[in-house]
Amino acid sequence: MKFVVVLFVCFFWIDSLLAATNNDALSQEVQLLQQQTEIIKFRLHQLKHDLAKQKRHSASKKSIPEMRKPKRSDDTFHSTIVSVHALNGHPDSLEFYPTALVADGHVVTYIAGTPVVASPYLGSRPAFDGSDYLVNVSSINRDVRLMQQRRRLYRAYQKVGYSPPNIPIIALSGKVMPIGSIGRNYVANTTSDWDLGSSELDVAAAINDKVEAYISVAYDSAPPATGGQRVSNSSLHLNMGFVNIGNLDKTPFYFSAGQMFVPFGSFSSAMVSAPLPLVVGRTLSRPFIVGYKSQYDTGLFAAMYAFKGDTTLNSSGVSGANIGYVYDLGAFSGQIGGSYISSINNSNGLQFTGSRPGTTFAGFSSPTNGSEAVKKIPAVDAYGNIRFDRYNFTAEWIGAMSDFRAQDLSMNGRGAKPQAGLLEAGATFTVFDKPASVGVGYQWTSQALALNLPKQRVNGVLSMSIWKDTVESLEYRHDVDYKGNQFANGAAPPGMVNVNTFGTGKSADALLVSIGVYF
């Protein structure tokens, strides 16, 4: 009897255990089915969303020829749903935001940190010739151009109802531009060259809707000062680096500081060669700038700036101002403006003339053929351009407001008063559905022989974008030198005298070809 009771208890315990096990298995199966049901519901929702999106864009898709897809076996690829997985609430306890893209139960990538994009910022379809890339923004007033671009970025977020980003957005851009030339110089010698004309890498960081930082690293194509291998000049240097503070949606006033080209002049040109007003007047320094920019695309713009110059005679402080107006009259648009600087001595063309050390005047900053102990000379600049239909015209003039001292910069033994001007006309058109442009120009200088500049220049250029994000240009340039009885010189180190620069009264011709690649 006891044996029967024990056997009955054992049987009852085993039966209860099996029932519990079956219940647990059944519970797990139910949970699994619920999870699979949720996944199916999510995928159905995504499919409905995709179908609705396809219907909305069916009209536009009908006009686009269907692309041929490469034939692949069915077991090579399969379609799947990509979902965004993020923690609920704010993961303040973590040092990062562990948001991930997940497909088929596997993490494809993590979304965290600062986004890095290729300019232009908004990801819109860029111009075929790369003209709207960051690297092609004008070097003069680049801080204002970046501020306008930043405003468009944050307006785009606002338009689609997105919250503005709370982390920096970094834009990368750059260019590589080999240049070849062949020609005949003033003494009838044939010259030819193929060189890396310019290369540059730009980084712009939009910190928020009010602050942006910018750095530009450029290739230095200056020849080695002491001889040696040609490639020994392959160095990189900081071209520009500055901070801009301003929000045109809040106020038309802004502030910029760092290393940059001061807002003096415009120096716009379609040519491969640097325009003569740019050589005389463009000034790279480390200013602080207080400016005003109309909150509309057109209207008034103005800036005042100051920086420490390189001259050592008396005060080294330099100041200036720039004012202009952007107009749009429907058929006609463009801008006009004028600039002032208290010392033209600090321009790149007066600091470096291109002469080799030990020969003629090489610029105020040359340790062997120059001196910074020179009197500061103020200068003014007037510029303007007009565009209508596919045509555009540009004009600019720059000039010193008084004579240099004869020992500082001379022309025919007297103090020089350098000037430069430009007139240029251009038109855009298409060739085999590729954007192209043509331009012709006339440039001149006065009392600028010591700066190794021609008296007159006539040039023309043909540019075309054969491939996307490239510009191929061909320029013909005809220079006329100062007269053979004219001579000039510049400041020399203490106890030394530079060799005079003489005119030849002759002309020179050159043919230049460049291939610009932009990103």
SVG drawing of the C-alpha trace seen along z (x, -y; Angstrom):
<svg xmlns="http://www.w3.org/2000/svg" viewBox="-2 -112 78 114">
<polyline fill="none" stroke="black" stroke-width="0.4" points="0.0,0.0 2.8,-2.4 4.5,-1.5 1.3,-2.4 1.0,-5.8 4.6,-6.6 4.2,-5.6 1.1,-7.8 2.9,-10.8 5.8,-10.4 3.5,-10.1 1.6,-13.2 4.9,-15.2 6.2,-14.2 2.8,-15.1 2.9,-18.5 6.5,-19.1 5.7,-18.2 2.7,-20.5 4.7,-23.4 7.4,-22.7 4.7,-22.7 3.3,-25.9 6.7,-27.6 7.3,-26.5 3.9,-27.6 4.5,-31.0 7.7,-31.4 6.1,-30.5 3.3,-33.1 6.0,-35.8 7.9,-34.9 4.7,-35.0 3.9,-38.4 7.3,-39.7 7.0,-38.4 3.6,-40.0 5.0,-43.4 7.8,-43.1 5.3,-42.2 3.1,-45.2 6.2,-47.4 7.2,-46.1 3.6,-46.5 3.6,-50.1 6.9,-50.7 5.6,-49.1 2.5,-51.3 4.7,-54.3 7.0,-53.4 3.9,-52.7 2.4,-56.1 5.7,-57.8 6.0,-56.0 2.5,-57.1 3.3,-60.7 6.3,-60.7 5.0,-58.5 4.5,-61.5 8.1,-62.6 9.4,-59.1 7.6,-58.4 9.7,-61.1 12.9,-59.4 14.1,-56.4 14.3,-53.3 17.9,-52.5 19.1,-49.1 20.0,-47.0 22.7,-44.4 21.5,-40.9 22.3,-39.0 21.3,-35.7 18.5,-35.6 20.7,-34.4 23.1,-37.4 21.0,-40.1 17.7,-40.5 15.5,-43.5 15.2,-44.3 13.8,-47.0 16.3,-49.4 15.1,-50.8 16.5,-53.4 17.0,-52.2 17.5,-54.8 17.2,-54.8 14.0,-56.1 14.3,-59.5 17.6,-61.3 20.6,-59.0 22.2,-61.7 24.1,-59.0 26.1,-58.1 28.9,-60.0 27.4,-59.5 24.1,-59.0 23.9,-55.3 21.6,-55.6 22.0,-52.9 20.7,-51.8 19.7,-48.1 18.9,-45.7 18.1,-42.0 18.9,-42.2 22.4,-43.5 23.8,-47.0 24.7,-48.6 26.2,-51.7 26.0,-54.0 24.8,-57.6 26.8,-59.6 29.3,-62.5 29.7,-65.5 28.4,-65.1 30.9,-65.8 29.5,-66.8 30.9,-67.9 29.9,-71.5 27.5,-72.9 25.9,-72.4 22.4,-71.6 23.1,-68.6 21.2,-70.2 22.3,-69.5 25.6,-71.3 26.5,-73.4 28.0,-71.3 31.2,-73.3 31.7,-73.3 31.3,-77.1 29.2,-76.8 31.6,-74.7 33.1,-76.3 36.6,-76.5 35.3,-78.8 33.6,-81.3 35.3,-84.7 38.3,-85.2 37.2,-88.8 34.3,-88.9 34.3,-85.1 33.1,-85.5 29.9,-87.2 29.4,-84.5 29.7,-81.7 27.3,-83.5 24.7,-83.7 25.2,-80.0 24.8,-79.2 21.5,-81.0 20.2,-79.1 21.2,-75.8 19.2,-76.6 16.3,-77.9 16.1,-74.6 15.9,-72.8 13.1,-75.2 11.2,-74.7 10.9,-70.9 10.1,-71.1 13.4,-69.7 15.0,-70.8 18.3,-72.7 21.4,-70.5 23.0,-70.8 26.4,-69.6 28.7,-71.2 28.3,-70.5 31.7,-70.3 31.9,-71.0 34.9,-69.9 35.9,-71.4 39.1,-71.7 40.6,-72.1 43.6,-70.9 44.6,-73.1 47.6,-72.2 48.6,-75.0 50.7,-74.8 52.1,-77.7 54.2,-78.5 55.2,-81.9 57.8,-84.5 59.1,-87.0 60.1,-90.6 63.6,-89.7 62.2,-87.2 63.2,-84.1 60.7,-81.2 59.5,-80.0 57.4,-77.0 56.3,-75.4 53.9,-72.9 53.3,-73.3 50.8,-72.8 49.3,-76.3 47.2,-76.0 45.8,-73.4 43.7,-74.0 41.7,-72.2 39.0,-74.1 37.2,-73.2 34.1,-75.2 32.5,-74.3 29.0,-75.6 29.0,-75.5 25.5,-76.8 23.3,-79.4 25.5,-82.2 29.1,-81.0 31.3,-79.5 35.0,-78.6 36.9,-78.3 40.4,-77.0 42.0,-77.0 45.3,-75.1 47.0,-75.9 49.9,-74.8 52.8,-77.2 54.0,-77.4 56.8,-80.0 60.2,-78.9 62.9,-77.9 64.8,-81.0 68.2,-79.3 67.9,-77.0 67.8,-73.2 65.2,-70.8 62.1,-72.2 59.9,-70.0 61.6,-71.3 59.0,-74.1 56.1,-71.6 55.0,-73.0 51.6,-73.7 50.7,-76.8 47.7,-78.2 46.0,-80.5 43.1,-81.6 41.7,-80.8 39.0,-82.8 35.9,-82.9 32.7,-84.6 29.9,-85.5 26.6,-86.7 23.0,-85.6 21.4,-87.6 17.9,-86.4 18.5,-88.2 20.7,-91.2 22.5,-92.7 25.7,-93.2 28.5,-90.6 32.0,-90.2 35.0,-88.3 38.5,-87.8 41.5,-85.7 43.8,-85.4 42.0,-86.4 42.0,-88.8 40.8,-92.1 37.6,-93.6 39.5,-95.9 38.5,-95.7 36.7,-93.0 39.3,-91.5 36.8,-89.5 38.0,-88.1 37.3,-85.1 41.0,-84.8 43.5,-82.1 46.1,-84.8 45.7,-86.9 44.3,-90.4 46.6,-93.3 44.5,-95.1 44.6,-92.0 48.4,-91.9 48.6,-95.5 45.9,-95.6 44.8,-92.2 46.0,-92.1 46.2,-89.0 46.5,-89.8 45.0,-89.1 42.3,-91.7 39.2,-92.0 36.2,-93.1 32.9,-94.7 30.5,-94.6 26.9,-95.2 25.1,-93.1 21.6,-93.7 19.3,-90.9 18.0,-90.5 19.9,-89.1 20.2,-92.7 21.0,-95.9 23.8,-97.7 26.9,-96.0 29.8,-97.7 32.7,-96.7 35.4,-98.4 38.6,-96.6 42.0,-97.0 45.1,-94.9 48.8,-95.1 50.8,-95.7 54.3,-94.7 55.9,-98.1 58.1,-99.2 58.3,-102.9 56.2,-104.8 52.9,-103.0 52.3,-99.6 48.5,-99.8 46.4,-99.7 42.7,-100.3 40.2,-100.5 36.6,-100.3 34.6,-98.8 31.1,-99.8 28.9,-98.6 25.4,-97.8 24.1,-94.6 21.3,-95.4 18.7,-93.4 16.6,-95.3 15.0,-92.3 16.9,-92.2 20.0,-93.7 21.8,-92.7 25.3,-93.1 27.1,-95.2 29.0,-98.5 31.4,-99.5 34.4,-101.3 37.2,-100.6 39.8,-102.4 43.0,-101.1 45.4,-103.3 48.5,-101.4 48.8,-99.7 52.3,-98.6 50.9,-95.4 49.4,-94.1 50.8,-90.8 52.1,-92.5 54.2,-95.0 55.4,-92.5 56.5,-90.0 57.3,-91.2 58.5,-87.8 62.1,-88.9 64.8,-86.5 66.9,-87.5 70.1,-89.3 68.6,-90.9 66.1,-93.7 63.6,-94.8 61.9,-91.7 59.3,-93.4 59.3,-95.0 59.4,-91.7 62.5,-90.3 65.4,-89.8 68.0,-90.5 66.2,-93.0 63.7,-94.8 62.9,-96.7 59.8,-97.2 61.1,-100.6 58.9,-102.4 56.3,-105.1 52.7,-103.9 50.7,-105.0 46.9,-105.0 45.0,-103.7 41.4,-103.5 39.6,-101.0 36.4,-101.3 34.7,-98.3 31.5,-97.2 29.9,-94.6 26.7,-94.2 24.9,-91.1 22.1,-90.8 20.9,-87.7 24.1,-85.6 26.4,-88.6 28.5,-90.3 30.8,-93.3 33.4,-94.0 35.4,-97.2 37.8,-98.0 40.5,-100.6 42.9,-100.8 45.4,-103.5 47.7,-105.0 46.5,-108.3 49.9,-109.8 53.5,-109.2 55.8,-106.8 59.1,-108.2 61.8,-107.7 63.8,-105.4 60.7,-103.3 59.3,-102.8 60.5,-104.8 59.7,-105.4 62.3,-107.2 64.1,-108.3 61.1,-109.9 58.5,-108.6 56.1,-106.2 52.3,-106.3 51.2,-102.9 47.8,-102.3 46.1,-99.4 42.8,-99.0 40.7,-96.4 37.8,-96.2 36.4,-92.8 33.4,-91.4 32.1,-87.8 29.3,-85.6 28.1,-82.1 26.7,-79.5 26.6,-75.8 28.7,-73.5 27.4,-69.9 25.2,-70.5 28.2,-71.5 28.5,-74.9 31.1,-77.2 32.1,-80.8 34.3,-83.3 35.8,-86.5 38.0,-89.3 39.8,-92.0 42.0,-95.0 44.2,-95.8 46.8,-98.5 49.1,-99.8 50.8,-103.1 54.2,-103.6 54.2,-99.9 57.5,-98.9 59.2,-98.1 56.5,-95.5 57.4,-93.6 54.0,-94.3 53.3,-95.2 52.2,-98.6 49.3,-97.1 47.7,-93.7 45.1,-92.3 43.8,-88.8 41.0,-86.5 39.9,-83.2 37.7,-80.2 36.5,-78.0 34.4,-74.8 33.3,-72.1 33.9,-68.9 33.4,-66.7 31.4,-67.4 33.1,-69.4 35.9,-70.4 36.8,-73.6 39.1,-73.4 40.4,-76.9 42.6,-78.3 43.9,-81.9 45.9,-84.0 47.8,-86.9 49.6,-89.8 51.6,-92.1 53.3,-95.4 56.2,-96.5 57.2,-99.9 59.4,-102.0 63.1,-101.2 64.1,-104.6 62.1,-104.0 63.5,-102.5 62.2,-101.8 63.4,-100.5 62.3,-99.8 63.5,-99.8 66.7,-97.9 68.1,-96.7 70.3,-99.2 73.6,-99.8 72.5,-98.1 71.2,-99.3 69.0,-97.3 69.6,-96.9 67.2,-99.1 64.4,-97.4 64.4,-98.7 61.6,-98.6 62.2,-97.1 59.5,-98.8 58.7,-95.4 55.8,-93.0 55.4,-89.4 52.9,-86.7 51.8,-83.6 49.3,-80.8 48.0,-79.2 46.0,-76.1 44.5,-75.0 42.5,-72.0 40.6,-72.9 39.2,-70.0 36.8,-70.9 35.2,-69.0"/>
</svg>
